[in-house]
Amino acid sequence: MIFSHINELVALCAAHGVKEAIISPGSRSAAITLTFEAHPDINVRMIPDERSAAFIAMGIAQQAQQPVVLVCTSGSAALNYAPAVAEAFYQEVPLIVITADRPPEWVDQYDGQTIRQEGIYTNHIKSSFNLPVDLSHSDAKWQANRMVNEALLTAQTAPFGPVHVNVPLREPFYPEAHEEISFETPRVIRKFAVDQLPNEAHWELLLDQWKSATNCWIIVGHNDPSKELTMALSTLRPYANIFSDIIGNQQTEGVITSQDLFLQPANFGAFTTEAPDLIITIGKSLISKNLKLFLRKNPPKQHWHINQGERLNDSLQHLSHWIDARPAQFFNELNIRIKDSKSLSNSFWTDRNAVAKEALRKHLAQTEYSELKATHEVMQAMPESTTLHLANSMAVRYANFVGVDSNRTTVYSNRGTSGIDGCNSTALGAALAADQMVTLITGDLAFFYDRNAFWNNEKFNNLRIIILNNDGGGIFGMIKGPRQQTAYQKLFQTPHGLTAKKLCKEFGMSYLSVKNSVELKDVLKHFNAKSKTAKILEIFTDSEESAKDLTSLKQALVV
């Protein structure tokens, strides 16, 4: 049977810019998946594991800057999307989650693959839509069209994010032999977004605050790469200290990047007099807990946060003004209005940054082998224009200490929920969507947790994965609470004894491993060369020694 509203759903997806659909197999979803496969403008990929499929879709959407469709069958399949849906919600990535469902009369009747799917992602979805099951009346057809249009527009309205379209279907749902799927031009509802800036009265207030500030910080949180933003911030450098974590993608010349090293709690007292009186924040989460703690303990007179949409971000606890605008557009206008402002005369924070960078350089030169040094070596060897993905726990923190040149490398990390699930899959999705090299730096637990990322028939020879394998969760050894527990090894370190060698053989990837710096330097000479397969480099380390190494570096920066 051909469902006209399913044909229209797919045609609307294409009309609203969807070019990729990630499908997982199932029978109840057959009418949907066959229709997506039939559409000439949408590329369909089949990923068996729904949890992995959702993260792969997110990786593609990140790279393409376009919404990606997910389709699964009814029942627990939909629940497996939940981790990626939550991550996409907080990372503000547009996903169109389409779940096939059993008809409403069979819910709670112990029928197979039938659960309560309506509103299943309620707390971590921009909006949910339940399509009508009976479309015999013209109003129901109009309603289905309106719902799908609204879902697609909502996903692409700031803040971007996932939407859920639940599609209950009654049998029969397979086309008959004589039926052919075809597409008519659907009614497409367009939305015109208008960029807005503060009005003149608001600008007068903001500029008064700017002029009265003696120490202004601009802080870039988790943010997609943006050349327009980079240019806007570069013209503001004479007037403000600009801070960026590695995931802010603004680690360019003159930007302060080593705050997580020099802003240690032991230094807070010595630095208090140099705290900012005006903070301007953009982006989402910050990696640096030290930076957050310092600013929470040292309130500025004013804190402006700039972002589009309805989500208020007050994570530093001192927000005074929320400016609903595109950051690059706002900063370009600010540049015009402050051209006669006095330049920044105090170099205290740029000096601290320089001291931290020099301490890191000396430390790495003296260190024989550690996870921090291995991360540095790997990042130094990455080709230009690499897309770097960072798994959570220690991988993203090591990379943040080391830093990158944002003009050469773009950085992504699942810092929406900061979970270890889906790191492989997200990087693989990026590799599927990109021509350039995609490199993932990950820990052993995050890697093995998401091994099903590679269970598919896609080609991803441009993917490189570096595993820091310390046989367990090394991050907990750096936290006083877990480290002091008698059950630390069993409950927190979780040793497993696994390596990726057999996994590589199973999935047809090249495997390399090292146990010291000499081996690492030798392998890195050819690791990034083009090849017919993806490559995995497993770096075996000792978690206790790496923890001591990082502690030594931090102690050297206590004033």
Disulfide bonds with the S-S distance in Angstrom:
none
